[in-house]
């Protein structure tokens, strides 16, 4: 992740990572936002595993499909 920052506080040469002279200050707001998103995704995965509705419709809704319809083929539909 640090190598994706601009300017990057680390660089890779060959198989080794080296610190650069860049002063790195973590973006706490971005970290908190990403952490919240990951927890929401984890909660959604739990809901998916316990779902009694069509799994494809569940996924379609999670991906903002405006008209999720049952597939008739998943384990729940069968």
PDB file with one MODEL, atoms N, CA, C and O in Angstrom:
MODEL        1
ATOM      1  N   UNK A   1       0.819  -1.192   0.000  1.00  0.00           N
ATOM      2  CA  UNK A   1       0.000   0.000   0.000  1.00  0.00           C
ATOM      3  C   UNK A   1       0.867   1.262   0.000  1.00  0.00           C
ATOM      4  O   UNK A   1       0.550   2.243  -0.674  1.00  0.00           O
ATOM      5  N   UNK A   2       1.933   1.228   0.740  1.00  0.00           N
ATOM      6  CA  UNK A   2       2.772   2.425   0.812  1.00  0.00           C
ATOM      7  C   UNK A   2       3.390   2.775  -0.538  1.00  0.00           C
ATOM      8  O   UNK A   2       3.612   3.949  -0.836  1.00  0.00           O
ATOM      9  N   UNK A   3       3.664   1.766  -1.348  1.00  0.00           N
ATOM     10  CA  UNK A   3       4.278   2.035  -2.649  1.00  0.00           C
ATOM     11  C   UNK A   3       3.307   2.722  -3.601  1.00  0.00           C
ATOM     12  O   UNK A   3       3.730   3.270  -4.620  1.00  0.00           O
ATOM     13  N   UNK A   4       2.007   2.703  -3.287  1.00  0.00           N
ATOM     14  CA  UNK A   4       1.011   3.345  -4.134  1.00  0.00           C
ATOM     15  C   UNK A   4       0.794   4.811  -3.784  1.00  0.00           C
ATOM     16  O   UNK A   4       0.164   5.548  -4.542  1.00  0.00           O
ATOM     17  N   UNK A   5       1.313   5.229  -2.644  1.00  0.00           N
ATOM     18  CA  UNK A   5       1.198   6.633  -2.255  1.00  0.00           C
ATOM     19  C   UNK A   5       2.031   7.488  -3.198  1.00  0.00           C
ATOM     20  O   UNK A   5       2.979   7.008  -3.819  1.00  0.00           O
ATOM     21  N   UNK A   6       1.663   8.766  -3.297  1.00  0.00           N
ATOM     22  CA  UNK A   6       2.428   9.659  -4.166  1.00  0.00           C
ATOM     23  C   UNK A   6       2.739  10.936  -3.403  1.00  0.00           C
ATOM     24  O   UNK A   6       1.816  11.676  -3.060  1.00  0.00           O
ATOM     25  N   UNK A   7       3.970  11.212  -3.133  1.00  0.00           N
ATOM     26  CA  UNK A   7       5.169  10.406  -3.396  1.00  0.00           C
ATOM     27  C   UNK A   7       5.259   9.229  -2.425  1.00  0.00           C
ATOM     28  O   UNK A   7       4.832   9.322  -1.274  1.00  0.00           O
ATOM     29  N   UNK A   8       5.808   8.146  -2.899  1.00  0.00           N
ATOM     30  CA  UNK A   8       5.869   6.908  -2.124  1.00  0.00           C
ATOM     31  C   UNK A   8       6.968   6.966  -1.057  1.00  0.00           C
ATOM     32  O   UNK A   8       8.095   7.369  -1.343  1.00  0.00           O
ATOM     33  N   UNK A   9       6.633   6.561   0.177  1.00  0.00           N
ATOM     34  CA  UNK A   9       7.640   6.542   1.241  1.00  0.00           C
ATOM     35  C   UNK A   9       8.536   5.304   1.183  1.00  0.00           C
ATOM     36  O   UNK A   9       9.491   5.192   1.951  1.00  0.00           O
ATOM     37  N   UNK A  10       8.230   4.377   0.274  1.00  0.00           N
ATOM     38  CA  UNK A  10       9.060   3.189   0.083  1.00  0.00           C
ATOM     39  C   UNK A  10       9.216   2.922  -1.411  1.00  0.00           C
ATOM     40  O   UNK A  10       8.402   3.350  -2.229  1.00  0.00           O
ATOM     41  N   UNK A  11      10.269   2.214  -1.733  1.00  0.00           N
ATOM     42  CA  UNK A  11      10.497   1.811  -3.116  1.00  0.00           C
ATOM     43  C   UNK A  11      11.056   0.394  -3.118  1.00  0.00           C
ATOM     44  O   UNK A  11      11.721  -0.022  -2.169  1.00  0.00           O
ATOM     45  N   UNK A  12      10.786  -0.331  -4.172  1.00  0.00           N
ATOM     46  CA  UNK A  12      11.265  -1.707  -4.262  1.00  0.00           C
ATOM     47  C   UNK A  12      12.367  -1.781  -5.309  1.00  0.00           C
ATOM     48  O   UNK A  12      12.210  -1.320  -6.440  1.00  0.00           O
ATOM     49  N   UNK A  13      13.477  -2.368  -4.905  1.00  0.00           N
ATOM     50  CA  UNK A  13      14.589  -2.610  -5.822  1.00  0.00           C
ATOM     51  C   UNK A  13      14.902  -4.089  -5.762  1.00  0.00           C
ATOM     52  O   UNK A  13      15.377  -4.608  -4.751  1.00  0.00           O
ATOM     53  N   UNK A  14      14.625  -4.756  -6.873  1.00  0.00           N
ATOM     54  CA  UNK A  14      14.788  -6.201  -6.879  1.00  0.00           C
ATOM     55  C   UNK A  14      13.735  -6.824  -5.997  1.00  0.00           C
ATOM     56  O   UNK A  14      12.538  -6.644  -6.220  1.00  0.00           O
ATOM     57  N   UNK A  15      14.179  -7.555  -4.995  1.00  0.00           N
ATOM     58  CA  UNK A  15      13.229  -8.200  -4.080  1.00  0.00           C
ATOM     59  C   UNK A  15      13.162  -7.507  -2.728  1.00  0.00           C
ATOM     60  O   UNK A  15      12.498  -7.997  -1.814  1.00  0.00           O
ATOM     61  N   UNK A  16      13.840  -6.376  -2.591  1.00  0.00           N
ATOM     62  CA  UNK A  16      13.905  -5.693  -1.301  1.00  0.00           C
ATOM     63  C   UNK A  16      13.205  -4.337  -1.345  1.00  0.00           C
ATOM     64  O   UNK A  16      13.186  -3.656  -2.370  1.00  0.00           O
ATOM     65  N   UNK A  17      12.629  -3.967  -0.194  1.00  0.00           N
ATOM     66  CA  UNK A  17      11.967  -2.678  -0.041  1.00  0.00           C
ATOM     67  C   UNK A  17      12.885  -1.727   0.725  1.00  0.00           C
ATOM     68  O   UNK A  17      13.569  -2.127   1.666  1.00  0.00           O
ATOM     69  N   UNK A  18      12.887  -0.464   0.307  1.00  0.00           N
ATOM     70  CA  UNK A  18      13.718   0.554   0.940  1.00  0.00           C
ATOM     71  C   UNK A  18      12.883   1.783   1.232  1.00  0.00           C
ATOM     72  O   UNK A  18      11.994   2.145   0.462  1.00  0.00           O
ATOM     73  N   UNK A  19      13.181   2.427   2.365  1.00  0.00           N
ATOM     74  CA  UNK A  19      12.515   3.678   2.709  1.00  0.00           C
ATOM     75  C   UNK A  19      13.075   4.789   1.831  1.00  0.00           C
ATOM     76  O   UNK A  19      14.261   4.792   1.501  1.00  0.00           O
ATOM     77  N   UNK A  20      12.229   5.716   1.460  1.00  0.00           N
ATOM     78  CA  UNK A  20      12.661   6.892   0.710  1.00  0.00           C
ATOM     79  C   UNK A  20      12.697   8.072   1.681  1.00  0.00           C
ATOM     80  O   UNK A  20      12.202   7.955   2.802  1.00  0.00           O
ATOM     81  N   UNK A  21      13.267   9.194   1.277  1.00  0.00           N
ATOM     82  CA  UNK A  21      13.331  10.338   2.193  1.00  0.00           C
ATOM     83  C   UNK A  21      11.993  11.082   2.329  1.00  0.00           C
ATOM     84  O   UNK A  21      11.944  12.151   2.939  1.00  0.00           O
ATOM     85  N   UNK A  22      10.941  10.544   1.785  1.00  0.00           N
ATOM     86  CA  UNK A  22       9.633  11.186   1.846  1.00  0.00           C
ATOM     87  C   UNK A  22       9.054  11.057   3.257  1.00  0.00           C
ATOM     88  O   UNK A  22       9.039   9.968   3.830  1.00  0.00           O
ATOM     89  N   UNK A  23       8.582  12.171   3.809  1.00  0.00           N
ATOM     90  CA  UNK A  23       7.916  12.137   5.108  1.00  0.00           C
ATOM     91  C   UNK A  23       6.512  11.585   4.879  1.00  0.00           C
ATOM     92  O   UNK A  23       5.737  12.143   4.102  1.00  0.00           O
ATOM     93  N   UNK A  24       6.194  10.499   5.555  1.00  0.00           N
ATOM     94  CA  UNK A  24       4.891   9.855   5.372  1.00  0.00           C
ATOM     95  C   UNK A  24       3.987  10.124   6.550  1.00  0.00           C
ATOM     96  O   UNK A  24       4.348   9.877   7.700  1.00  0.00           O
ATOM     97  N   UNK A  25       2.822  10.627   6.256  1.00  0.00           N
ATOM     98  CA  UNK A  25       1.802  10.861   7.269  1.00  0.00           C
ATOM     99  C   UNK A  25       0.555  10.103   6.811  1.00  0.00           C
ATOM    100  O   UNK A  25      -0.035  10.468   5.794  1.00  0.00           O
ATOM    101  N   UNK A  26       0.135   9.054   7.535  1.00  0.00           N
ATOM    102  CA  UNK A  26      -1.035   8.288   7.107  1.00  0.00           C
ATOM    103  C   UNK A  26      -2.291   9.152   7.055  1.00  0.00           C
ATOM    104  O   UNK A  26      -2.499  10.018   7.904  1.00  0.00           O
ATOM    105  N   UNK A  27      -3.114   8.907   6.057  1.00  0.00           N
ATOM    106  CA  UNK A  27      -4.384   9.606   5.893  1.00  0.00           C
ATOM    107  C   UNK A  27      -5.415   8.877   6.751  1.00  0.00           C
ATOM    108  O   UNK A  27      -6.061   7.938   6.288  1.00  0.00           O
ATOM    109  N   UNK A  28      -5.563   9.304   7.976  1.00  0.00           N
ATOM    110  CA  UNK A  28      -6.439   8.622   8.944  1.00  0.00           C
ATOM    111  C   UNK A  28      -7.890   8.583   8.483  1.00  0.00           C
ATOM    112  O   UNK A  28      -8.582   7.589   8.708  1.00  0.00           O
ATOM    113  N   UNK A  29      -8.353   9.636   7.849  1.00  0.00           N
ATOM    114  CA  UNK A  29      -9.735   9.670   7.371  1.00  0.00           C
ATOM    115  C   UNK A  29      -9.955   8.599   6.304  1.00  0.00           C
ATOM    116  O   UNK A  29     -10.969   7.901   6.325  1.00  0.00           O
ATOM    117  N   UNK A  30      -9.027   8.470   5.390  1.00  0.00           N
ATOM    118  CA  UNK A  30      -9.128   7.458   4.338  1.00  0.00           C
ATOM    119  C   UNK A  30      -9.080   6.050   4.944  1.00  0.00           C
ATOM    120  O   UNK A  30      -9.832   5.168   4.529  1.00  0.00           O
ATOM    121  N   UNK A  31      -8.210   5.848   5.907  1.00  0.00           N
ATOM    122  CA  UNK A  31      -8.082   4.548   6.572  1.00  0.00           C
ATOM    123  C   UNK A  31      -9.383   4.188   7.278  1.00  0.00           C
ATOM    124  O   UNK A  31      -9.851   3.054   7.174  1.00  0.00           O
ATOM    125  N   UNK A  32      -9.971   5.145   7.997  1.00  0.00           N
ATOM    126  CA  UNK A  32     -11.230   4.897   8.693  1.00  0.00           C
ATOM    127  C   UNK A  32     -12.359   4.601   7.717  1.00  0.00           C
ATOM    128  O   UNK A  32     -13.189   3.727   7.968  1.00  0.00           O
ATOM    129  N   UNK A  33     -12.392   5.327   6.609  1.00  0.00           N
ATOM    130  CA  UNK A  33     -13.420   5.109   5.594  1.00  0.00           C
ATOM    131  C   UNK A  33     -13.295   3.709   4.993  1.00  0.00           C
ATOM    132  O   UNK A  33     -14.292   3.001   4.857  1.00  0.00           O
ATOM    133  N   UNK A  34     -12.085   3.314   4.638  1.00  0.00           N
ATOM    134  CA  UNK A  34     -11.870   1.980   4.067  1.00  0.00           C
ATOM    135  C   UNK A  34     -12.189   0.880   5.074  1.00  0.00           C
ATOM    136  O   UNK A  34     -12.726  -0.166   4.709  1.00  0.00           O
ATOM    137  N   UNK A  35     -11.859   1.118   6.332  1.00  0.00           N
ATOM    138  CA  UNK A  35     -12.164   0.142   7.381  1.00  0.00           C
ATOM    139  C   UNK A  35     -13.667  -0.036   7.522  1.00  0.00           C
ATOM    140  O   UNK A  35     -14.149  -1.163   7.635  1.00  0.00           O
ATOM    141  N   UNK A  36     -14.422   1.075   7.516  1.00  0.00           N
ATOM    142  CA  UNK A  36     -15.890   0.994   7.579  1.00  0.00           C
ATOM    143  C   UNK A  36     -16.448   0.206   6.398  1.00  0.00           C
ATOM    144  O   UNK A  36     -17.333  -0.632   6.568  1.00  0.00           O
ATOM    145  N   UNK A  37     -15.934   0.474   5.215  1.00  0.00           N
ATOM    146  CA  UNK A  37     -16.391  -0.238   4.015  1.00  0.00           C
ATOM    147  C   UNK A  37     -16.121  -1.727   4.145  1.00  0.00           C
ATOM    148  O   UNK A  37     -16.986  -2.539   3.817  1.00  0.00           O
ATOM    149  N   UNK A  38     -14.945  -2.098   4.615  1.00  0.00           N
ATOM    150  CA  UNK A  38     -14.596  -3.519   4.758  1.00  0.00           C
ATOM    151  C   UNK A  38     -15.489  -4.216   5.780  1.00  0.00           C
ATOM    152  O   UNK A  38     -15.892  -5.360   5.571  1.00  0.00           O
ATOM    153  N   UNK A  39     -15.802  -3.533   6.886  1.00  0.00           N
ATOM    154  CA  UNK A  39     -16.708  -4.124   7.878  1.00  0.00           C
ATOM    155  C   UNK A  39     -18.111  -4.300   7.292  1.00  0.00           C
ATOM    156  O   UNK A  39     -18.774  -5.303   7.557  1.00  0.00           O
ATOM    157  N   UNK A  40     -18.559  -3.331   6.502  1.00  0.00           N
ATOM    158  CA  UNK A  40     -19.863  -3.452   5.854  1.00  0.00           C
ATOM    159  C   UNK A  40     -19.871  -4.626   4.882  1.00  0.00           C
ATOM    160  O   UNK A  40     -20.845  -5.376   4.816  1.00  0.00           O
ATOM    161  N   UNK A  41     -18.790  -4.784   4.130  1.00  0.00           N
ATOM    162  CA  UNK A  41     -18.691  -5.908   3.197  1.00  0.00           C
ATOM    163  C   UNK A  41     -18.688  -7.235   3.952  1.00  0.00           C
ATOM    164  O   UNK A  41     -19.320  -8.200   3.521  1.00  0.00           O
ATOM    165  N   UNK A  42     -17.979  -7.281   5.071  1.00  0.00           N
ATOM    166  CA  UNK A  42     -17.937  -8.504   5.872  1.00  0.00           C
ATOM    167  C   UNK A  42     -19.324  -8.841   6.418  1.00  0.00           C
ATOM    168  O   UNK A  42     -19.710 -10.010   6.446  1.00  0.00           O
ATOM    169  N   UNK A  43     -20.064  -7.841   6.845  1.00  0.00           N
ATOM    170  CA  UNK A  43     -21.425  -8.050   7.327  1.00  0.00           C
ATOM    171  C   UNK A  43     -22.312  -8.567   6.196  1.00  0.00           C
ATOM    172  O   UNK A  43     -23.144  -9.450   6.406  1.00  0.00           O
ATOM    173  N   UNK A  44     -22.134  -8.021   5.011  1.00  0.00           N
ATOM    174  CA  UNK A  44     -22.906  -8.459   3.852  1.00  0.00           C
ATOM    175  C   UNK A  44     -22.597  -9.915   3.497  1.00  0.00           C
ATOM    176  O   UNK A  44     -23.494 -10.659   3.099  1.00  0.00           O
ATOM    177  N   UNK A  45     -21.342 -10.322   3.639  1.00  0.00           N
ATOM    178  CA  UNK A  45     -20.981 -11.717   3.366  1.00  0.00           C
ATOM    179  C   UNK A  45     -21.692 -12.651   4.341  1.00  0.00           C
ATOM    180  O   UNK A  45     -22.150 -13.724   3.949  1.00  0.00           O
ATOM    181  N   UNK A  46     -21.785 -12.253   5.601  1.00  0.00           N
ATOM    182  CA  UNK A  46     -22.507 -13.045   6.585  1.00  0.00           C
ATOM    183  C   UNK A  46     -23.977 -13.162   6.224  1.00  0.00           C
ATOM    184  O   UNK A  46     -24.567 -14.237   6.338  1.00  0.00           O
ATOM    185  N   UNK A  47     -24.574 -12.051   5.786  1.00  0.00           N
ATOM    186  CA  UNK A  47     -25.973 -12.070   5.361  1.00  0.00           C
ATOM    187  C   UNK A  47     -26.158 -12.991   4.158  1.00  0.00           C
ATOM    188  O   UNK A  47     -27.153 -13.710   4.069  1.00  0.00           O
ATOM    189  N   UNK A  48     -25.208 -12.968   3.244  1.00  0.00           N
ATOM    190  CA  UNK A  48     -25.262 -13.826   2.052  1.00  0.00           C
ATOM    191  C   UNK A  48     -25.246 -15.300   2.464  1.00  0.00           C
ATOM    192  O   UNK A  48     -26.018 -16.101   1.936  1.00  0.00           O
ATOM    193  N   UNK A  49     -24.374 -15.654   3.400  1.00  0.00           N
ATOM    194  CA  UNK A  49     -24.249 -17.054   3.814  1.00  0.00           C
ATOM    195  C   UNK A  49     -25.500 -17.553   4.534  1.00  0.00           C
ATOM    196  O   UNK A  49     -25.790 -18.750   4.514  1.00  0.00           O
ATOM    197  N   UNK A  50     -26.239 -16.647   5.169  1.00  0.00           N
ATOM    198  CA  UNK A  50     -27.442 -17.042   5.894  1.00  0.00           C
ATOM    199  C   UNK A  50     -28.717 -16.790   5.106  1.00  0.00           C
ATOM    200  O   UNK A  50     -29.811 -17.090   5.584  1.00  0.00           O
ATOM    201  N   UNK A  51     -28.588 -16.247   3.915  1.00  0.00           N
ATOM    202  CA  UNK A  51     -29.750 -15.839   3.134  1.00  0.00           C
ATOM    203  C   UNK A  51     -30.627 -17.022   2.738  1.00  0.00           C
ATOM    204  O   UNK A  51     -30.141 -18.100   2.400  1.00  0.00           O
ATOM    205  N   UNK A  52     -31.929 -16.784   2.793  1.00  0.00           N
ATOM    206  CA  UNK A  52     -32.901 -17.785   2.344  1.00  0.00           C
ATOM    207  C   UNK A  52     -33.556 -17.342   1.040  1.00  0.00           C
ATOM    208  O   UNK A  52     -34.555 -17.920   0.611  1.00  0.00           O
ATOM    209  N   UNK A  53     -32.989 -16.315   0.414  1.00  0.00           N
ATOM    210  CA  UNK A  53     -33.481 -15.864  -0.884  1.00  0.00           C
ATOM    211  C   UNK A  53     -32.491 -16.277  -1.965  1.00  0.00           C
ATOM    212  O   UNK A  53     -31.384 -16.718  -1.656  1.00  0.00           O
ATOM    213  N   UNK A  54     -32.870 -16.141  -3.200  1.00  0.00           N
ATOM    214  CA  UNK A  54     -31.983 -16.488  -4.322  1.00  0.00           C
ATOM    215  C   UNK A  54     -30.634 -15.790  -4.151  1.00  0.00           C
ATOM    216  O   UNK A  54     -30.570 -14.577  -3.956  1.00  0.00           O
ATOM    217  N   UNK A  55     -29.568 -16.569  -4.225  1.00  0.00           N
ATOM    218  CA  UNK A  55     -28.235 -16.010  -4.017  1.00  0.00           C
ATOM    219  C   UNK A  55     -27.830 -15.065  -5.137  1.00  0.00           C
ATOM    220  O   UNK A  55     -27.148 -14.070  -4.891  1.00  0.00           O
ATOM    221  N   UNK A  56     -28.239 -15.363  -6.356  1.00  0.00           N
ATOM    222  CA  UNK A  56     -27.918 -14.472  -7.478  1.00  0.00           C
ATOM    223  C   UNK A  56     -28.669 -13.152  -7.346  1.00  0.00           C
ATOM    224  O   UNK A  56     -28.120 -12.094  -7.653  1.00  0.00           O
ATOM    225  N   UNK A  57     -29.919 -13.206  -6.891  1.00  0.00           N
ATOM    226  CA  UNK A  57     -30.685 -11.974  -6.676  1.00  0.00           C
ATOM    227  C   UNK A  57     -30.044 -11.151  -5.558  1.00  0.00           C
ATOM    228  O   UNK A  57     -29.974  -9.925  -5.644  1.00  0.00           O
ATOM    229  N   UNK A  58     -29.579 -11.830  -4.514  1.00  0.00           N
ATOM    230  CA  UNK A  58     -28.890 -11.152  -3.408  1.00  0.00           C
ATOM    231  C   UNK A  58     -27.667 -10.405  -3.946  1.00  0.00           C
ATOM    232  O   UNK A  58     -27.467  -9.229  -3.640  1.00  0.00           O
ATOM    233  N   UNK A  59     -26.851 -11.097  -4.751  1.00  0.00           N
ATOM    234  CA  UNK A  59     -25.648 -10.472  -5.308  1.00  0.00           C
ATOM    235  C   UNK A  59     -25.998  -9.333  -6.258  1.00  0.00           C
ATOM    236  O   UNK A  59     -25.345  -8.290  -6.251  1.00  0.00           O
ATOM    237  N   UNK A  60     -27.022  -9.533  -7.067  1.00  0.00           N
ATOM    238  CA  UNK A  60     -27.435  -8.491  -8.000  1.00  0.00           C
ATOM    239  C   UNK A  60     -27.849  -7.230  -7.251  1.00  0.00           C
ATOM    240  O   UNK A  60     -27.494  -6.124  -7.656  1.00  0.00           O
ATOM    241  N   UNK A  61     -28.601  -7.391  -6.155  1.00  0.00           N
ATOM    242  CA  UNK A  61     -29.018  -6.249  -5.356  1.00  0.00           C
ATOM    243  C   UNK A  61     -27.807  -5.573  -4.719  1.00  0.00           C
ATOM    244  O   UNK A  61     -27.728  -4.346  -4.663  1.00  0.00           O
ATOM    245  N   UNK A  62     -26.872  -6.380  -4.242  1.00  0.00           N
ATOM    246  CA  UNK A  62     -25.664  -5.827  -3.619  1.00  0.00           C
ATOM    247  C   UNK A  62     -24.843  -5.011  -4.625  1.00  0.00           C
ATOM    248  O   UNK A  62     -24.116  -4.092  -4.249  1.00  0.00           O
ATOM    249  N   UNK A  63     -24.972  -5.362  -5.902  1.00  0.00           N
ATOM    250  CA  UNK A  63     -24.247  -4.648  -6.958  1.00  0.00           C
ATOM    251  C   UNK A  63     -25.128  -3.599  -7.640  1.00  0.00           C
ATOM    252  O   UNK A  63     -24.836  -3.148  -8.748  1.00  0.00           O
ATOM    253  N   UNK A  64     -26.207  -3.222  -6.957  1.00  0.00           N
ATOM    254  CA  UNK A  64     -27.105  -2.150  -7.398  1.00  0.00           C
ATOM    255  C   UNK A  64     -27.875  -2.452  -8.676  1.00  0.00           C
ATOM    256  O   UNK A  64     -28.188  -1.538  -9.439  1.00  0.00           O
ATOM    257  N   UNK A  65     -28.181  -3.709  -8.916  1.00  0.00           N
ATOM    258  CA  UNK A  65     -29.034  -4.067 -10.043  1.00  0.00           C
ATOM    259  C   UNK A  65     -30.441  -3.548  -9.737  1.00  0.00           C
ATOM    260  O   UNK A  65     -30.983  -3.849  -8.674  1.00  0.00           O
ATOM    261  N   UNK A  66     -31.040  -2.781 -10.642  1.00  0.00           N
ATOM    262  CA  UNK A  66     -32.363  -2.226 -10.360  1.00  0.00           C
ATOM    263  C   UNK A  66     -33.478  -3.276 -10.379  1.00  0.00           C
ATOM    264  O   UNK A  66     -34.555  -3.028  -9.836  1.00  0.00           O
ATOM    265  N   UNK A  67     -33.244  -4.441 -10.990  1.00  0.00           N
ATOM    266  CA  UNK A  67     -34.286  -5.465 -11.080  1.00  0.00           C
ATOM    267  C   UNK A  67     -33.704  -6.857 -10.838  1.00  0.00           C
ATOM    268  O   UNK A  67     -33.614  -7.660 -11.766  1.00  0.00           O
ATOM    269  N   UNK A  68     -33.303  -7.150  -9.579  1.00  0.00           N
ATOM    270  CA  UNK A  68     -32.754  -8.490  -9.299  1.00  0.00           C
ATOM    271  C   UNK A  68     -33.864  -9.542  -9.362  1.00  0.00           C
ATOM    272  O   UNK A  68     -34.910  -9.398  -8.731  1.00  0.00           O
ATOM    273  N   UNK A  69     -33.618 -10.587 -10.125  1.00  0.00           N
ATOM    274  CA  UNK A  69     -34.618 -11.644 -10.260  1.00  0.00           C
ATOM    275  C   UNK A  69     -34.008 -12.984  -9.857  1.00  0.00           C
ATOM    276  O   UNK A  69     -32.809 -13.199 -10.031  1.00  0.00           O
ATOM    277  N   UNK A  70     -34.834 -13.888  -9.316  1.00  0.00           N
ATOM    278  CA  UNK A  70     -34.337 -15.208  -8.919  1.00  0.00           C
ATOM    279  C   UNK A  70     -33.795 -15.978 -10.126  1.00  0.00           C
ATOM    280  O   UNK A  70     -34.347 -15.905 -11.224  1.00  0.00           O
ATOM    281  N   UNK A  71     -32.719 -16.705  -9.905  1.00  0.00           N
ATOM    282  CA  UNK A  71     -32.083 -17.438 -10.999  1.00  0.00           C
ATOM    283  C   UNK A  71     -32.717 -18.797 -11.239  1.00  0.00           C
ATOM    284  O   UNK A  71     -32.711 -19.302 -12.362  1.00  0.00           O
ATOM    285  N   UNK A  72     -33.263 -19.388 -10.188  1.00  0.00           N
ATOM    286  CA  UNK A  72     -33.859 -20.698 -10.319  1.00  0.00           C
ATOM    287  C   UNK A  72     -32.853 -21.836 -10.337  1.00  0.00           C
ATOM    288  O   UNK A  72     -33.222 -22.999 -10.502  1.00  0.00           O
ATOM    289  N   UNK A  73     -31.569 -21.494 -10.164  1.00  0.00           N
ATOM    290  CA  UNK A  73     -30.514 -22.516 -10.277  1.00  0.00           C
ATOM    291  C   UNK A  73     -29.628 -22.656  -9.040  1.00  0.00           C
ATOM    292  O   UNK A  73     -28.962 -23.678  -8.873  1.00  0.00           O
ATOM    293  N   UNK A  74     -29.610 -21.655  -8.184  1.00  0.00           N
ATOM    294  CA  UNK A  74     -28.702 -21.704  -7.026  1.00  0.00           C
ATOM    295  C   UNK A  74     -29.237 -22.678  -5.975  1.00  0.00           C
ATOM    296  O   UNK A  74     -30.338 -23.211  -6.107  1.00  0.00           O
ATOM    297  N   UNK A  75     -28.444 -22.898  -4.942  1.00  0.00           N
ATOM    298  CA  UNK A  75     -28.814 -23.833  -3.882  1.00  0.00           C
ATOM    299  C   UNK A  75     -30.112 -23.427  -3.188  1.00  0.00           C
ATOM    300  O   UNK A  75     -30.902 -24.292  -2.810  1.00  0.00           O
ATOM    301  N   UNK A  76     -30.340 -22.154  -3.020  1.00  0.00           N
ATOM    302  CA  UNK A  76     -31.568 -21.691  -2.362  1.00  0.00           C
ATOM    303  C   UNK A  76     -32.778 -21.904  -3.268  1.00  0.00           C
ATOM    304  O   UNK A  76     -33.833 -22.344  -2.812  1.00  0.00           O
ATOM    305  N   UNK A  77     -32.620 -21.590  -4.546  1.00  0.00           N
ATOM    306  CA  UNK A  77     -33.731 -21.770  -5.492  1.00  0.00           C
ATOM    307  C   UNK A  77     -34.076 -23.248  -5.668  1.00  0.00           C
ATOM    308  O   UNK A  77     -35.238 -23.592  -5.883  1.00  0.00           O
ATOM    309  N   UNK A  78     -33.093 -24.105  -5.581  1.00  0.00           N
ATOM    310  CA  UNK A  78     -33.330 -25.543  -5.747  1.00  0.00           C
ATOM    311  C   UNK A  78     -33.915 -26.124  -4.500  1.00  0.00           C
ATOM    312  O   UNK A  78     -34.184 -27.324  -4.445  1.00  0.00           O
TER     313      UNK A  78
ENDMDL
END
